[in-house]
Amino acid sequence: MNKLTAIIAGGGIGGLACAAALAQRGWAVTVYERQEELRAVGAGIYIWENGLRVLEALGAFDAATKNAFHGTHFEQRDNHGDIIDSAPIAGGNRLLTVPRSQLLAALASVCKKAGVEIVTNAEVTGASSRGELFFAGGGSHQADLAVGVDGVWSKVRESLGLERSHEQTVEGALRTMVSAAAGDFRANDVGKYIECWNGPRRFLVTPVNQEQTYLALTCPDSDRDACVVPVNKRVWSESFPQWTHLIERIGEFPINWGVYSVTRCHAWSAGRTAIVGDAAHAQTPNLGQGGGMAMQNGLAMAVALESVNNRRDIPDALEAWEKGERDIVEHCQRWASLYGEVTYLPDDVRTRTIRGAMSDPWVAGQVFRAANHAPVGTVPPG
Ligand SMILES: Cc1cc2nc3c(=O)[nH]c(=O)nc-3n(C[C@H](O)[C@H](O)[C@H](O)COP(=O)(O)OP(=O)(O)OC[C@H]3O[C@@H](n4cnc5c(N)ncnc54)[C@H](O)[C@@H]3O)c2cc1C
């Protein structure tokens, strides 16, 4: 029997995870990426237990997490540098942080091993529900299945009319990496992911390996002194004096500013064409789960298509996939947005709110629900 064929728009985290998962199940897969090479935007990335399990299922775990930082606590601190909450990263529920480039390379490597063809300099301009992708400069390709994993401004989503809403937040982030040096962390900081607040400004310090530390500086886009590139080191140092030594090192690595998108869709597929990842369900980064959800959902789609032998059965399998995955994805979107609202609270109210919320087992359960979720197609540890 001929292999079923899939064409995928977008060679980011979600597109490569989806491509690998399909190819490992016998599909002939081609990925079309508009950049001239596969390139990660951003600096570091948090990968929670659910995402780590997907990487294990795809065979990408070892390469993706080589030398990764494995912290013991996720800690929030107030405008005085005092601890608001310090959540232990419990035994079976891992959180690792890695450079994005390393994650992308690991996914590209498993794609290659599974026979995925990756075509760069290929910009997709739209799609049809018949498994077709259209390209800039004319031309199209058709397969049994087409998938748009082309990010928050997805052309595939737009051309299929799947979007319900695309909200852009007021808050945004400057993300970069700085080199790590001995003595960067005081005794009380070692082994932690640290999120510091001062007014609506937030400074997130995340080691990713022995050599590099990932910094995310977030604020509303109306905070013109703080959201500029090159980074205004003076204002960030004034807000977070404890981290001046890291702020001073900003500039060694590219930096970008961007607000966040939250995308919601009527449906994640039309006919034989689907959307996955930020194209379908972008969320604010407050839970560090957008990439995890993109990989998780790409794998779940491939699993849902395992029973399909011909293209006629694909639309029903895609509907079943969406039905199974929507709840966890939308939960995650809601709670990520909810967390972002603490940005606008006065400092002392934010402290009381986070402390009160995180000491409530129900709230903590909601916040970590996605991390604790066992993704379809993965094997529980042990
Ligand atoms: C500040 C910030 C911090 C974040 N931190 C985390 C975190 O710690 N953990 C986490 O899990 N998630 C995090 N996320 C979210 C995560 O980055 C995204 O959810 C994830 O990258 C989505 O993957 P994707 O493959 O769907 O989209 P993308 O990563 O955006 O990839 C889309 C790909 O498609 C390509 N493309 C776009 N348009 C076209 C086109 N027309 N034709 C062909 N190719 C195209 C792009 O070049 C890109 O390669 C964060 C997001 C932000 C903004």
Ligand as a Chemical Component Dictionary entry (heavy atoms), coordinates in Angstrom:
data_LIG
# 
_chem_comp.id                   LIG 
_chem_comp.type                 NON-POLYMER 
_chem_comp.pdbx_formal_charge   0 
_chem_comp.three_letter_code    LIG 
# 
loop_
_chem_comp_atom.comp_id 
_chem_comp_atom.atom_id 
_chem_comp_atom.alt_atom_id 
_chem_comp_atom.type_symbol 
_chem_comp_atom.charge 
_chem_comp_atom.model_Cartn_x 
_chem_comp_atom.model_Cartn_y 
_chem_comp_atom.model_Cartn_z 
_chem_comp_atom.pdbx_ordinal 
LIG C1  C1  C 0 7.942 35.526 25.555 1  
LIG C2  C2  C 0 7.559 34.106 25.290 2  
LIG C3  C3  C 0 8.046 33.110 26.101 3  
LIG C4  C4  C 0 7.647 31.784 25.897 4  
LIG N1  N1  N 0 8.116 30.826 26.736 5  
LIG C5  C5  C 0 7.716 29.536 26.568 6  
LIG C6  C6  C 0 8.199 28.522 27.429 7  
LIG O1  O1  O 0 9.018 28.776 28.301 8  
LIG N2  N2  N 0 7.741 27.242 27.254 9  
LIG C7  C7  C 0 6.856 26.928 26.259 10 
LIG O2  O2  O 0 6.483 25.756 26.118 11 
LIG N3  N3  N 0 6.397 27.882 25.418 12 
LIG C8  C8  C 0 6.803 29.156 25.535 13 
LIG N4  N4  N 0 6.358 30.124 24.681 14 
LIG C9  C9  C 0 5.416 29.753 23.620 15 
LIG C10 C10 C 0 6.114 29.037 22.472 16 
LIG O3  O3  O 0 7.197 29.821 21.993 17 
LIG C11 C11 C 0 5.141 28.807 21.326 18 
LIG O4  O4  O 0 3.932 28.303 21.830 19 
LIG C12 C12 C 0 5.734 27.802 20.349 20 
LIG O5  O5  O 0 6.889 28.343 19.731 21 
LIG C13 C13 C 0 4.698 27.444 19.285 22 
LIG O6  O6  O 0 5.267 26.603 18.328 23 
LIG P1  P1  P 0 4.696 26.615 16.841 24 
LIG O7  O7  O 0 5.527 25.614 16.119 25 
LIG O8  O8  O 0 3.233 26.457 16.864 26 
LIG O9  O9  O 0 4.972 28.078 16.297 27 
LIG P2  P2  P 0 6.346 28.815 16.043 28 
LIG O10 O10 O 0 7.365 28.423 17.031 29 
LIG O11 O11 O 0 6.002 30.262 15.910 30 
LIG O12 O12 O 0 6.839 28.277 14.638 31 
LIG C14 C14 C 0 6.192 28.627 13.440 32 
LIG C15 C15 C 0 7.134 28.325 12.297 33 
LIG O13 O13 O 0 6.430 28.528 11.082 34 
LIG C16 C16 C 0 7.197 29.353 10.232 35 
LIG N5  N5  N 0 6.244 30.088 9.413  36 
LIG C17 C17 C 0 5.457 31.126 9.786  37 
LIG N6  N6  N 0 4.693 31.533 8.764  38 
LIG C18 C18 C 0 5.000 30.712 7.734  39 
LIG C19 C19 C 0 4.525 30.658 6.399  40 
LIG N7  N7  N 0 3.606 31.501 5.959  41 
LIG N8  N8  N 0 5.041 29.699 5.575  42 
LIG C20 C20 C 0 5.991 28.816 6.031  43 
LIG N9  N9  N 0 6.477 28.861 7.291  44 
LIG C21 C21 C 0 5.986 29.788 8.129  45 
LIG C22 C22 C 0 8.004 30.241 11.158 46 
LIG O14 O14 O 0 9.152 30.748 10.513 47 
LIG C23 C23 C 0 8.340 29.243 12.274 48 
LIG O15 O15 O 0 9.499 28.498 11.972 49 
LIG C24 C24 C 0 6.753 31.457 24.851 50 
LIG C25 C25 C 0 6.283 32.468 24.005 51 
LIG C26 C26 C 0 6.688 33.788 24.213 52 
LIG C27 C27 C 0 6.159 34.843 23.298 53 
# 
loop_
_chem_comp_bond.comp_id 
_chem_comp_bond.atom_id_1 
_chem_comp_bond.atom_id_2 
_chem_comp_bond.value_order 
_chem_comp_bond.pdbx_ordinal 
LIG C1  C2  SING 1  
LIG C2  C3  SING 2  
LIG C2  C26 DOUB 3  
LIG C3  C4  DOUB 4  
LIG C4  N1  SING 5  
LIG C4  C24 SING 6  
LIG N1  C5  DOUB 7  
LIG C5  C6  SING 8  
LIG C5  C8  SING 9  
LIG C6  O1  DOUB 10 
LIG C6  N2  SING 11 
LIG N2  C7  SING 12 
LIG C7  O2  DOUB 13 
LIG C7  N3  SING 14 
LIG N3  C8  DOUB 15 
LIG C8  N4  SING 16 
LIG N4  C9  SING 17 
LIG N4  C24 SING 18 
LIG C9  C10 SING 19 
LIG C10 O3  SING 20 
LIG C10 C11 SING 21 
LIG C11 O4  SING 22 
LIG C11 C12 SING 23 
LIG C12 O5  SING 24 
LIG C12 C13 SING 25 
LIG C13 O6  SING 26 
LIG O6  P1  SING 27 
LIG P1  O7  DOUB 28 
LIG P1  O8  SING 29 
LIG P1  O9  SING 30 
LIG O9  P2  SING 31 
LIG P2  O10 DOUB 32 
LIG P2  O11 SING 33 
LIG P2  O12 SING 34 
LIG O12 C14 SING 35 
LIG C14 C15 SING 36 
LIG C15 O13 SING 37 
LIG C15 C23 SING 38 
LIG O13 C16 SING 39 
LIG C16 N5  SING 40 
LIG C16 C22 SING 41 
LIG N5  C17 SING 42 
LIG N5  C21 SING 43 
LIG C17 N6  DOUB 44 
LIG N6  C18 SING 45 
LIG C18 C19 SING 46 
LIG C18 C21 DOUB 47 
LIG C19 N7  SING 48 
LIG C19 N8  DOUB 49 
LIG N8  C20 SING 50 
LIG C20 N9  DOUB 51 
LIG N9  C21 SING 52 
LIG C22 O14 SING 53 
LIG C22 C23 SING 54 
LIG C23 O15 SING 55 
LIG C24 C25 DOUB 56 
LIG C25 C26 SING 57 
LIG C26 C27 SING 58 
# 
